[in-house]
Amino acid sequence: MIRQLMREQARAHRAYLGWTAALLTLAITLVAWATLDAIQQYAIHEHAAEAYGASGASSAYVTVGSSPTADLTLEELDAVLAEAQANGSEPTAIHDVWALAIETRDHAGSTSWQNLNSVVGITGAADWDGILLEGAAPGTGEIAVDSGWAARMGVGVGDTVAVTTAGWSEDYEELSPRKVSGLLRTGVDGRYSLVPYAAVLEWEDSFALETATEAKFYDDDAEALDMTTVEITTRGPDPAIDAVGARFTPWMGNVESGAILLTSVTAVVLVLGMAGLAFAAGRAQAASRAQWLATARVLGARRSHVVLASLAELGLVGLVAGVAGTALGLAIHAAMYAELVVANPAALMPGSIAVPGWFIPASVGLGVVLSLILGAIPAFWATRVAPVAALKPVNPVTEAEVSRRISAAWIYGVWTLLSVTLVLAAQTGEGPGGESAWLWIVWGVGVAWAIATVAMLVELCRAAVRLLGHRLSRSRRPWLLAAGDALRSCPRQAAVPTAVLAVAALALGVVATWMSLTAWTDVIGTDADDSAWWRTAPTLHPSQSDGGILLIGAASTLAVLVLASFATFAASRQAAAADHDAREALGLSTLDARLASAVQFAAPMLAGLGLGLALGVAAAVGTFRYQVPVGGWQDGVIETTLGDWTWALAHLGHALVPLGMVALLGVAPILLGAAGAAAIARVSHRTDALTGATR
């Protein structure tokens, strides 16, 4: 019976299954791409760290030197490394040489302005074949330099460069020349951030040069190094290394936090958005299947048979969509990464994409879960279809009032309380439990606020749809009156997609505002912040890394959600065909009918987009807390102060362009959806003939 019901349902609702599979495939594709993009950034850093031997089972960050406050002396460091080597744990030690730079002999270019990572000395299990583009590891009196810097400066293997003290200024004191033994694989900037070391010295040579640097800075003749830092890593676990110093994570460039955050938000919003739209689409589909299901019930199908058939039908669709979406996401990511690798042949990047073992099952499983959610709604309503519906018209079960356990006033009240708590917690700073404990409190309140915000936006969008329907139905224009009447008759079908789009717009508004404000702190230099109030940080321009990712993330998220909303709208119109036929009898012309359909789709969606962006900006400003510059460079450090919501509000103009870009990326698919709604509007040719209207 269940197999027969599945077969007959699939035949009767081919169009519904087709667009459901297409939308799920598109959503899974974007989620897979966003997830893989975030994973790849960490994989690139891990690949570079492993090549330098800076990633392993045990690690210790220690201070070394003759100072009484140092963790180890140089002799003790050598003993620790020798013991780790004897234990078979394969240690690597990286000595960060302080305030050192490499310049060409004519001082035309310095690594201190080309590469933010430092000059280091290395000993141990480094992979020199992976690190070097050409040449050999440095010996005494030699150095390996970044191949990108070398290409710009015209430096090659065998040439001589100057080792200087120009760490943080254009003034330099040359310590000694070094012969270039090899060229290091370089970093990459843009879509991913990778900053390997600028230059590598022989291990003993690095300590000798730092001792000379200290003597230059402090004008003394000390022969012993006072104190420096060393990072120790072992490939195998070594408790002795863990006990020497604190664990550390090697720095190989900034993880693009804004980009990672945006891709993560894109993935989460798409999943939650598709789940939310599943409820609206499921209700519409249940209404359109009501008579068919009632007939099946009359012919002997049990409620359990109907439920299982509906779930199995959509589960199979979800499996197909999950496999197809995962494959497409992998293919798109692989193609984009391959293009990046070809464009950067000298970069220290892995040659292939990183795909964790859990990714494919999780991605395919997500498609199945979303489809089961999509199928659970019509399955639930199917159990409430009475067999009598096959014989005579009945009120749609999906429009029946469901008893509410929580009133809207309580939802608004809890949301307001959590909003005030979140702002106060974010702006207060360190709490009674210390900074770390306080951050956990802020995150906890933030999660509770996010959950309450979703519930609040659902209520707010319901009220907005009712208000729109009431206002439009009072218009004297026939097409606005018809649109308002349609919204008032089926408010739930419009409220859910509106709420989903509002949640997505809120998330994008928060991310765009935060990215704009934090990026602007990098623009403020030694001069006062006297730029135009509307100017945007260069990194937020569409052609740059953060701006491009914001553009892609916002466009893909909003386009998919609007497309799913349009599919839901089309399904709901089919389910309410009788109501539309009744409105046509009122005498709407073809043009008025199409305009009414377009307004019915677009008006609630535009309202949701505006509500979400406004709340997102307010949330970002209210919780803003970031170090902002107040002066110029002083001894290698830029003076900063803690910027709060007042700073964010005063500089909000710098977020207007990115926010406007997000808004336009939302408005464009909504208008396209409105055009589609107008195209599928049911029109009355008889009315056109009577009124003399032309199509």
C-alpha positions as CSV (number, residue, x, y, z in Angstrom):
1,M,0.0,0.0,0.0
2,I,2.8,2.5,1.0
3,R,4.7,1.8,-2.3
4,Q,1.6,2.3,-4.3
5,L,0.7,5.5,-2.5
6,M,4.3,6.8,-3.2
7,R,4.0,6.0,-6.8
8,E,0.6,7.6,-7.3
9,Q,1.6,10.7,-5.2
10,A,4.7,11.1,-7.3
11,R,2.6,11.0,-10.6
12,A,0.1,13.4,-9.3
13,H,2.6,16.0,-8.0
14,R,5.5,15.8,-10.4
15,A,6.0,19.5,-10.5
16,Y,6.1,19.9,-6.7
17,L,8.8,17.1,-6.5
18,G,10.8,18.7,-9.3
19,W,11.1,22.2,-7.8
20,T,11.6,20.7,-4.3
21,A,14.6,18.6,-5.6
22,A,16.0,21.6,-7.5
23,L,15.8,24.0,-4.5
24,L,17.3,21.4,-2.1
25,T,20.1,20.7,-4.5
26,L,20.8,24.4,-4.8
27,A,20.8,24.9,-1.0
28,I,23.0,21.9,-0.4
29,T,25.4,23.1,-3.1
30,L,25.8,26.5,-1.5
31,V,26.1,25.0,2.0
32,A,28.7,22.5,0.8
33,W,30.7,25.2,-0.9
34,A,30.6,27.6,2.1
35,T,31.7,24.7,4.4
36,L,34.6,23.6,2.2
37,D,35.7,27.2,1.8
38,A,36.1,27.6,5.6
39,I,37.8,24.2,5.9
40,Q,40.3,25.0,3.2
41,Q,41.6,28.1,5.0
42,Y,42.5,26.1,8.0
43,A,44.0,23.3,5.7
44,I,46.3,25.8,4.0
45,H,47.6,27.1,7.4
46,E,48.0,23.5,8.6
47,H,49.9,22.5,5.5
48,A,52.3,25.5,5.9
49,A,52.8,24.8,9.6
50,E,53.5,21.1,8.9
51,A,56.1,21.9,6.3
52,Y,58.0,24.0,8.8
53,G,57.5,21.3,11.4
54,A,55.5,23.7,13.6
55,S,52.4,21.4,13.9
56,G,52.5,18.3,16.0
57,A,51.4,16.3,19.0
58,S,53.3,18.3,21.6
59,S,54.4,21.9,21.6
60,A,55.9,24.5,23.9
61,Y,56.4,28.3,23.6
62,V,59.5,29.2,25.8
63,T,61.7,32.1,26.5
64,V,65.5,31.4,26.2
65,G,68.5,33.3,27.3
66,S,70.8,34.4,30.1
67,S,68.0,36.5,31.8
68,P,66.9,35.1,35.2
69,T,63.3,35.3,34.0
70,A,63.9,33.1,30.9
71,D,62.4,29.6,30.9
72,L,65.6,28.0,29.6
73,T,69.2,28.8,28.9
74,L,70.6,28.0,25.5
75,E,72.4,25.0,26.9
76,E,69.2,23.7,28.5
77,L,67.3,24.2,25.2
78,D,69.9,22.1,23.4
79,A,69.5,19.4,26.0
80,V,65.7,19.4,25.8
81,L,65.9,19.1,22.0
82,A,68.5,16.3,22.2
83,E,66.4,14.4,24.7
84,A,63.3,14.7,22.5
85,Q,65.3,13.5,19.5
86,A,66.6,10.5,21.5
87,N,63.0,9.7,22.4
88,G,62.0,9.5,18.8
89,S,59.5,12.4,18.9
90,E,61.1,14.3,16.0
91,P,61.4,17.8,17.5
92,T,61.5,21.1,15.5
93,A,62.5,24.4,17.0
94,I,61.8,27.8,15.5
95,H,63.7,30.8,16.8
96,D,61.9,34.1,16.1
97,V,64.7,36.6,15.6
98,W,63.6,39.9,17.1
99,A,63.7,43.2,15.1
100,L,65.5,41.8,12.1
101,A,64.9,42.4,8.4
102,I,66.5,41.5,5.1
103,E,67.3,44.2,2.6
104,T,68.9,44.3,-0.9
105,R,72.5,45.6,-0.8
106,D,71.4,48.9,-2.3
107,H,68.6,49.0,0.4
108,A,65.9,49.4,-2.3
109,G,63.6,46.9,-0.5
110,S,63.1,45.4,2.9
111,T,61.2,42.3,4.1
112,S,59.9,44.3,7.0
113,W,57.5,46.0,4.7
114,Q,56.8,43.1,2.4
115,N,56.0,40.3,4.9
116,L,54.4,40.5,8.4
117,N,56.0,37.3,9.5
118,S,59.5,37.3,10.9
119,V,63.0,36.1,10.1
120,V,63.6,32.8,11.9
121,G,66.2,30.2,12.6
122,I,65.1,26.5,12.3
123,T,66.5,23.2,13.5
124,G,64.9,19.8,13.4
125,A,62.3,18.0,11.3
126,A,61.4,20.7,8.8
127,D,60.4,19.6,5.3
128,W,62.9,21.5,3.2
129,D,61.7,19.9,0.0
130,G,58.3,21.4,0.6
131,I,59.5,24.7,1.9
132,L,62.0,25.6,-0.8
133,L,61.0,26.6,-4.3
134,E,64.7,26.2,-5.4
135,G,68.1,26.1,-3.8
136,A,69.1,24.5,-0.5
137,A,68.7,25.0,3.2
138,P,70.9,27.7,4.7
139,G,74.2,27.0,6.4
140,T,76.4,29.3,8.4
141,G,76.7,32.7,6.7
142,E,73.7,31.9,4.4
143,I,70.0,32.7,4.3
144,A,66.9,31.5,2.5
145,V,64.5,34.3,1.5
146,D,60.8,34.5,0.4
147,S,60.6,33.9,-3.3
148,G,58.0,36.5,-3.9
149,W,60.1,39.2,-2.3
150,A,63.2,38.0,-4.2
151,A,61.3,38.2,-7.5
152,R,60.2,41.7,-6.8
153,M,63.7,42.8,-5.8
154,G,65.5,40.8,-8.5
155,V,67.4,38.6,-6.0
156,G,68.3,35.0,-6.9
157,V,70.2,32.0,-5.4
158,G,73.8,32.9,-4.9
159,D,73.2,36.7,-4.5
160,T,74.1,38.6,-1.4
161,V,71.6,40.4,0.8
162,A,72.0,42.6,3.9
163,V,70.8,41.6,7.3
164,T,69.7,44.8,9.1
165,T,68.0,45.9,12.3
166,A,65.2,47.6,10.2
167,G,62.4,45.8,12.0
168,W,59.9,48.6,12.5
169,S,61.4,51.7,10.8
170,E,63.0,52.9,7.6
171,D,66.3,53.5,9.5
172,Y,68.6,50.6,9.4
173,E,71.9,49.4,10.7
174,E,73.5,46.7,8.7
175,L,74.7,43.7,10.8
176,S,76.3,41.6,8.2
177,P,75.8,40.3,4.6
178,R,74.4,36.8,3.9
179,K,74.5,34.7,0.8
180,V,71.1,33.5,-0.5
181,S,71.1,29.7,-0.4
182,G,67.5,29.1,-1.5
183,L,64.2,30.7,-2.2
184,L,61.2,29.9,0.1
185,R,57.8,29.2,-1.1
186,T,55.7,32.4,-0.7
187,G,52.3,33.2,0.7
188,V,49.0,34.2,-0.8
189,D,46.6,37.0,-0.1
190,G,43.0,37.5,-1.2
191,R,40.6,34.6,-1.1
192,Y,42.8,32.9,1.5
193,S,45.5,34.4,3.8
194,L,48.9,32.7,4.1
195,V,52.0,34.5,5.4
196,P,55.0,32.1,5.8
197,Y,58.3,33.3,7.2
198,A,60.1,36.1,5.4
199,A,63.5,34.5,5.7
200,V,65.2,31.5,7.4
201,L,68.7,31.4,8.9
202,E,70.9,28.6,10.1
203,W,70.0,27.8,13.7
204,E,73.2,28.9,15.5
205,D,73.5,31.8,13.1
206,S,70.1,33.2,14.2
207,F,71.2,33.4,17.8
208,A,74.4,35.1,16.9
209,L,72.6,37.7,14.8
210,E,70.0,38.4,17.6
211,T,72.8,38.9,20.1
212,A,74.3,41.4,17.7
213,T,70.9,43.1,17.3
214,E,70.6,43.5,21.1
215,A,74.1,45.1,21.2
216,K,73.1,47.6,18.5
217,F,69.8,48.5,20.3
218,Y,71.2,48.8,23.8
219,D,74.7,50.0,22.9
220,D,76.4,47.3,25.0
221,D,79.1,44.7,24.3
222,A,77.2,41.8,25.9
223,E,78.3,38.5,24.4
224,A,75.3,36.5,25.8
225,L,71.7,36.8,24.5
226,D,69.5,38.3,27.2
227,M,66.2,36.7,26.2
228,T,64.4,35.5,23.1
229,T,61.5,33.2,22.2
230,V,61.5,29.7,20.7
231,E,58.7,27.5,19.6
232,I,59.2,23.8,20.0
233,T,57.0,21.2,18.3
234,T,57.3,17.4,18.1
235,R,55.6,15.1,15.6
236,G,55.0,12.5,18.2
237,P,53.6,13.1,21.8
238,D,56.3,14.1,24.3
239,P,55.2,15.0,27.8
240,A,58.6,16.5,28.6
241,I,58.1,19.1,25.8
242,D,54.5,19.8,27.0
243,A,55.9,20.5,30.5
244,V,58.6,23.0,29.3
245,G,56.2,25.8,28.2
246,A,52.7,26.7,27.1
247,R,51.1,25.2,24.1
248,F,50.8,27.5,21.1
249,T,49.3,27.7,17.6
250,P,51.8,28.7,14.9
251,W,50.9,32.0,13.1
252,M,50.9,31.6,9.3
253,G,48.7,34.6,8.5
254,N,45.4,35.8,9.7
255,V,42.5,33.5,9.3
256,E,40.0,35.8,7.4
257,S,37.6,36.0,10.4
258,G,35.1,38.1,8.5
259,A,35.2,35.7,5.5
260,I,34.9,32.6,7.7
261,L,32.1,34.2,9.7
262,L,30.2,35.2,6.5
263,T,30.5,31.7,5.0
264,S,29.4,30.1,8.2
265,V,26.5,32.5,8.5
266,T,25.6,31.8,4.9
267,A,25.6,28.0,5.5
268,V,23.6,28.3,8.8
269,V,21.1,30.8,7.4
270,L,20.5,28.7,4.3
271,V,19.8,25.6,6.4
272,L,17.5,27.4,8.8
273,G,15.9,29.3,5.9
274,M,15.1,26.2,3.9
275,A,13.8,24.5,7.1
276,G,11.5,27.5,7.7
277,L,10.3,27.6,4.2
278,A,9.6,23.9,4.4
279,F,6.8,24.7,6.8
280,A,5.2,27.2,4.4
281,A,5.7,25.0,1.4
282,G,4.5,21.9,3.3
283,R,1.3,23.7,4.3
284,A,0.7,24.8,0.7
285,Q,1.3,21.3,-0.6
286,A,-0.9,19.7,2.0
287,A,-3.7,22.0,1.0
288,S,-3.3,21.1,-2.7
289,R,-3.2,17.4,-1.9
290,A,-6.3,17.5,0.4
291,Q,-8.8,16.1,-2.1
292,W,-6.4,13.5,-3.4
293,L,-5.6,12.3,0.1
294,A,-9.3,12.2,1.1
295,T,-9.9,10.0,-2.0
296,A,-7.1,7.7,-0.9
297,R,-8.6,7.5,2.6
298,V,-12.0,6.7,1.1
299,L,-10.4,3.9,-0.9
300,G,-9.0,2.3,2.3
301,A,-5.6,4.0,2.9
302,R,-4.8,4.4,6.6
303,R,-3.4,7.5,8.1
304,S,-0.1,5.7,8.9
305,H,0.1,4.7,5.3
306,V,-0.3,8.3,4.1
307,V,2.3,9.6,6.5
308,L,4.9,7.0,5.7
309,A,4.3,7.4,2.0
310,S,4.7,11.2,2.2
311,L,7.9,10.9,4.3
312,A,9.4,8.2,2.1
313,E,8.6,10.2,-1.1
314,L,10.4,13.3,0.2
315,G,13.2,11.3,1.8
316,L,14.1,9.8,-1.5
317,V,14.0,13.3,-3.1
318,G,16.3,14.6,-0.3
319,L,18.8,11.8,-0.9
320,V,19.0,12.6,-4.6
321,A,19.3,16.3,-3.8
322,G,21.9,15.7,-1.1
323,V,24.1,13.6,-3.4
324,A,23.7,16.0,-6.3
325,G,24.3,19.2,-4.1
326,T,27.3,17.7,-2.4
327,A,28.9,16.7,-5.7
328,L,28.2,20.2,-7.2
329,G,29.6,21.9,-4.1
330,L,32.7,19.8,-4.3
331,A,33.1,20.4,-8.0
332,I,32.7,24.2,-7.7
333,H,35.2,24.4,-4.8
334,A,37.7,22.2,-6.5
335,A,37.6,24.2,-9.7
336,M,38.0,27.5,-7.8
337,Y,40.9,26.2,-5.7
338,A,42.6,24.7,-8.8
339,E,42.4,28.1,-10.5
340,L,44.0,29.6,-7.3
341,V,46.8,27.1,-7.3
342,V,47.6,27.6,-11.0
343,A,47.7,31.4,-10.4
344,N,50.1,31.0,-7.5
345,P,52.6,28.3,-8.4
346,A,55.2,29.4,-5.9
347,A,52.8,29.5,-2.9
348,L,53.2,27.1,0.1
349,M,49.7,25.6,-0.4
350,P,48.5,22.1,-0.7
351,G,47.9,21.0,-4.3
352,S,44.4,19.6,-3.6
353,I,41.3,20.5,-1.6
354,A,40.7,19.3,1.9
355,V,37.7,17.1,2.4
356,P,37.3,15.7,5.9
357,G,35.8,12.2,6.3
358,W,32.7,13.5,8.0
359,F,31.8,16.1,5.3
360,I,30.2,13.9,2.6
361,P,27.9,12.0,5.0
362,A,27.0,15.2,6.8
363,S,26.2,17.1,3.5
364,V,24.1,14.3,2.1
365,G,22.4,13.7,5.4
366,L,21.5,17.4,5.5
367,G,19.6,17.1,2.3
368,V,17.7,14.1,3.7
369,V,16.9,15.9,6.9
370,L,15.7,19.0,5.1
371,S,13.5,16.9,2.8
372,L,12.1,15.0,5.8
373,I,11.2,18.3,7.4
374,L,9.6,19.3,4.1
375,G,7.7,16.1,4.0
376,A,6.7,16.1,7.6
377,I,4.4,19.1,7.2
378,P,2.1,17.7,4.5
379,A,2.3,14.4,6.3
380,F,1.0,16.0,9.5
381,W,-1.8,17.8,7.8
382,A,-2.6,14.7,5.8
383,T,-3.6,12.9,9.0
384,R,-6.2,15.7,9.6
385,V,-7.9,15.4,6.2
386,A,-11.3,13.9,6.6
387,P,-12.5,11.4,4.0
388,V,-15.6,13.6,3.4
389,A,-13.3,16.1,1.7
390,A,-13.3,13.8,-1.3
391,L,-17.1,14.3,-1.7
392,K,-17.7,18.0,-0.9
393,P,-15.7,21.2,-0.3
394,V,-14.4,21.7,3.3
395,N,-12.4,24.4,5.0
396,P,-8.6,23.8,4.3
397,V,-7.0,22.1,7.3
398,T,-3.9,24.3,6.9
399,E,-5.9,27.4,7.7
400,A,-7.3,26.0,10.9
401,E,-6.3,27.9,14.0
402,V,-3.8,26.1,16.1
403,S,-3.9,26.8,19.9
404,R,-1.0,28.9,21.1
405,R,0.9,28.2,24.3
406,I,2.8,31.5,24.4
407,S,1.3,34.8,23.6
408,A,3.0,37.4,21.4
409,A,3.3,39.8,24.3
410,W,5.5,37.3,26.1
411,I,7.7,36.7,23.1
412,Y,8.2,40.5,22.7
413,G,8.9,40.9,26.4
414,V,11.5,38.1,26.6
415,W,13.2,39.4,23.4
416,T,13.4,42.9,24.8
417,L,14.8,41.7,28.1
418,L,17.4,39.5,26.4
419,S,18.3,42.4,24.0
420,V,19.0,44.7,26.9
421,T,21.0,42.0,28.7
422,L,23.1,41.3,25.6
423,V,24.0,44.9,25.1
424,L,24.9,45.5,28.7
425,A,26.9,42.3,28.8
426,A,28.7,43.1,25.6
427,Q,29.5,46.7,26.7
428,T,30.4,46.0,30.3
429,G,33.6,44.1,29.7
430,E,35.2,41.9,32.3
431,G,32.7,40.4,34.7
432,P,33.1,39.0,38.3
433,G,34.3,35.6,36.9
434,G,37.1,37.1,34.9
435,E,37.4,37.9,31.1
436,S,37.2,34.3,30.0
437,A,34.1,33.5,32.1
438,W,32.5,36.7,31.1
439,L,32.9,35.9,27.4
440,W,31.1,32.6,27.9
441,I,28.3,34.6,29.6
442,V,28.1,37.0,26.6
443,W,28.0,34.0,24.2
444,G,25.3,32.3,26.2
445,V,23.1,35.4,26.2
446,G,23.8,35.9,22.5
447,V,22.6,32.4,21.7
448,A,19.4,32.9,23.8
449,W,18.9,36.3,22.1
450,A,19.2,34.7,18.6
451,I,16.6,32.1,19.4
452,A,14.3,34.7,20.8
453,T,14.9,36.9,17.8
454,V,13.7,34.3,15.4
455,A,10.5,33.9,17.4
456,M,10.1,37.6,17.6
457,L,10.6,38.1,13.9
458,V,8.0,35.5,13.1
459,E,5.5,37.4,15.3
460,L,6.6,40.7,13.8
461,C,6.2,39.5,10.3
462,R,2.8,38.1,11.0
463,A,1.8,41.5,12.3
464,A,3.4,43.2,9.3
465,V,1.6,40.9,6.8
466,R,-1.8,41.6,8.5
467,L,-1.0,45.3,8.5
468,L,-0.1,45.2,4.8
469,G,-3.2,43.3,3.9
470,H,-5.4,45.8,5.9
471,R,-3.8,48.9,4.3
472,L,-3.7,47.5,0.8
473,S,-7.4,46.3,1.0
474,R,-8.4,49.9,1.7
475,S,-6.9,51.2,-1.5
476,R,-9.0,52.5,-4.4
477,R,-6.8,50.8,-6.9
478,P,-8.3,47.4,-7.9
479,W,-4.9,45.6,-8.0
480,L,-3.8,46.9,-4.6
481,L,-7.2,46.0,-3.2
482,A,-7.0,42.5,-4.6
483,A,-3.5,42.0,-3.3
484,G,-4.5,43.2,0.2
485,D,-7.5,40.9,0.2
486,A,-5.3,37.9,-0.8
487,L,-2.9,38.7,2.1
488,R,-5.7,39.0,4.6
489,S,-7.2,35.7,3.5
490,C,-4.0,33.6,3.7
491,P,-1.7,35.5,6.1
492,R,0.3,32.4,7.2
493,Q,1.5,31.6,3.7
494,A,3.1,35.0,3.4
495,A,4.3,35.4,7.0
496,V,6.6,32.4,7.1
497,P,8.7,33.3,4.0
498,T,8.8,36.9,5.1
499,A,10.1,35.8,8.5
500,V,12.7,33.6,6.9
501,L,14.0,36.4,4.7
502,A,14.0,38.8,7.7
503,V,16.2,36.4,9.7
504,A,18.6,36.0,6.8
505,A,18.7,39.8,6.4
506,L,19.3,40.3,10.1
507,A,22.3,37.9,10.0
508,L,23.7,39.6,6.9
509,G,23.1,43.0,8.4
510,V,25.1,42.1,11.6
511,V,28.0,40.6,9.6
512,A,28.1,43.5,7.1
513,T,28.1,46.1,9.8
514,W,30.7,44.4,12.0
515,M,33.0,43.7,9.0
516,S,32.7,47.4,7.9
517,L,33.4,48.8,11.3
518,T,36.3,46.5,12.1
519,A,37.8,47.0,8.7
520,W,37.6,50.7,9.1
521,T,39.8,50.5,12.2
522,D,42.6,49.4,9.8
523,V,42.1,52.5,7.7
524,I,42.7,54.9,10.5
525,G,46.4,55.7,10.6
526,T,48.6,58.4,12.0
527,D,46.2,61.1,10.9
528,A,42.8,61.9,12.5
529,D,39.8,60.0,11.2
530,D,38.9,62.8,8.8
531,S,37.7,60.7,5.8
532,A,34.3,61.2,4.3
533,W,31.6,59.8,6.6
534,W,30.3,57.4,4.0
535,R,33.7,56.0,2.8
536,T,34.1,52.3,2.9
537,A,37.2,50.4,3.9
538,P,39.1,49.2,0.8
539,T,38.9,45.5,1.9
540,L,35.1,45.8,1.7
541,H,35.1,46.8,-2.0
542,P,33.6,44.1,-4.2
543,S,36.9,43.4,-5.9
544,Q,38.7,42.7,-2.7
545,S,38.6,39.6,-0.5
546,D,36.1,40.5,2.2
547,G,33.9,42.5,-0.1
548,G,33.8,39.8,-2.7
549,I,32.9,37.1,-0.1
550,L,30.2,39.5,1.3
551,L,28.9,39.9,-2.2
552,I,28.8,36.2,-3.0
553,G,27.4,35.2,0.4
554,A,24.6,37.8,0.4
555,A,23.7,37.2,-3.2
556,S,23.6,33.4,-2.9
557,T,21.7,33.4,0.4
558,L,19.1,35.9,-0.5
559,A,18.6,34.5,-4.0
560,V,18.1,31.0,-2.8
561,L,15.6,32.0,-0.1
562,V,13.6,34.3,-2.4
563,L,13.5,31.5,-5.0
564,A,12.3,29.0,-2.4
565,S,9.7,31.7,-1.3
566,F,8.5,32.0,-4.9
567,A,8.1,28.3,-5.2
568,T,6.1,28.3,-1.9
569,F,4.0,31.2,-3.3
570,A,3.3,29.3,-6.5
571,A,2.3,26.2,-4.6
572,S,0.0,28.2,-2.3
573,R,-1.7,29.8,-5.3
574,Q,-2.4,26.4,-6.8
575,A,-3.8,25.3,-3.4
576,A,-6.1,28.3,-3.2
577,A,-7.2,28.3,-6.9
578,A,-10.8,28.5,-5.8
579,D,-10.3,31.8,-3.9
580,H,-8.4,33.2,-6.9
581,D,-11.3,32.3,-9.2
582,A,-13.7,34.1,-6.9
583,R,-11.6,37.2,-7.0
584,E,-11.5,37.1,-10.8
585,A,-15.2,37.2,-10.8
586,L,-15.0,40.7,-9.3
587,G,-13.8,42.0,-12.7
588,L,-10.0,42.4,-12.5
589,S,-8.4,43.0,-15.9
590,T,-5.4,41.0,-17.0
591,L,-3.0,43.9,-16.0
592,D,-4.7,44.4,-12.6
593,A,-4.6,40.6,-11.9
594,R,-0.9,40.5,-12.7
595,L,-0.1,43.6,-10.7
596,A,-2.0,42.2,-7.7
597,S,-0.1,38.9,-7.9
598,A,3.2,40.8,-8.0
599,V,2.4,43.0,-5.0
600,Q,1.1,40.0,-3.1
601,F,4.5,38.4,-3.4
602,A,6.8,41.4,-3.2
603,A,5.3,43.6,-0.5
604,P,5.7,41.2,2.4
605,M,9.2,40.2,1.2
606,L,10.4,43.8,1.0
607,A,9.0,44.4,4.5
608,G,10.9,41.4,5.8
609,L,14.1,42.5,4.2
610,G,13.9,46.0,5.6
611,L,13.0,44.7,9.1
612,G,15.9,42.3,9.2
613,L,18.5,44.7,8.0
614,A,17.4,47.4,10.5
615,L,17.5,44.9,13.4
616,G,20.8,43.6,12.2
617,V,22.4,47.1,12.2
618,A,21.0,47.8,15.6
619,A,22.3,44.5,17.0
620,A,25.8,45.1,15.6
621,V,26.0,48.6,16.9
622,G,24.7,47.6,20.3
623,T,27.2,44.8,20.8
624,F,30.2,46.5,19.2
625,R,33.3,46.3,21.3
626,Y,36.7,46.5,19.5
627,Q,40.1,48.0,19.7
628,V,40.2,51.1,17.6
629,P,43.3,53.3,16.8
630,V,43.7,56.7,18.4
631,G,47.2,57.6,17.4
632,G,50.2,56.7,15.3
633,W,52.9,54.0,15.6
634,Q,54.9,54.2,18.8
635,D,57.9,51.8,19.1
636,G,56.3,49.4,16.6
637,V,52.9,49.4,18.3
638,I,49.9,51.5,17.3
639,E,48.0,53.2,20.1
640,T,44.5,52.0,20.5
641,T,41.5,52.3,22.8
642,L,38.4,50.2,23.4
643,G,35.7,51.3,21.0
644,D,32.1,50.8,22.2
645,W,28.6,51.3,20.7
646,T,29.1,55.1,20.7
647,W,32.1,54.8,18.4
648,A,30.2,52.3,16.2
649,L,27.2,54.7,16.0
650,A,29.5,57.6,15.1
651,H,31.2,55.7,12.3
652,L,28.1,53.8,11.1
653,G,28.3,55.8,7.8
654,H,31.2,53.6,6.8
655,A,28.9,50.6,6.7
656,L,26.3,52.2,4.5
657,V,27.7,51.1,1.2
658,P,28.1,47.4,2.2
659,L,24.6,47.5,3.7
660,G,23.2,49.1,0.6
661,M,24.9,46.3,-1.5
662,V,23.2,43.7,0.7
663,A,19.9,45.5,0.4
664,L,20.1,45.6,-3.4
665,L,21.1,42.0,-3.6
666,G,17.8,41.3,-1.7
667,V,15.6,43.6,-3.7
668,A,16.8,42.3,-7.1
669,P,15.6,38.7,-6.6
670,I,12.4,39.9,-4.9
671,L,11.6,42.0,-8.0
672,L,12.4,39.1,-10.2
673,G,10.1,36.9,-8.1
674,A,7.4,39.6,-8.4
675,A,7.7,39.4,-12.2
676,G,7.4,35.6,-11.9
677,A,4.3,36.0,-9.7
678,A,2.7,38.3,-12.3
679,A,3.5,35.8,-15.0
680,I,1.7,32.9,-13.2
681,A,-1.3,35.0,-12.2
682,R,-4.7,33.5,-13.1
683,V,-6.4,36.0,-15.4
684,S,-9.9,36.2,-16.7
685,H,-10.2,36.5,-20.5
686,R,-14.0,37.0,-20.1
687,T,-13.4,40.2,-18.0
688,D,-11.0,41.5,-20.6
689,A,-13.5,40.9,-23.3
690,L,-16.2,42.7,-21.4
691,T,-14.1,45.7,-20.4
692,G,-12.3,46.0,-23.8
693,A,-8.9,45.5,-22.1
694,T,-6.1,44.1,-24.2
695,R,-3.6,41.6,-23.0
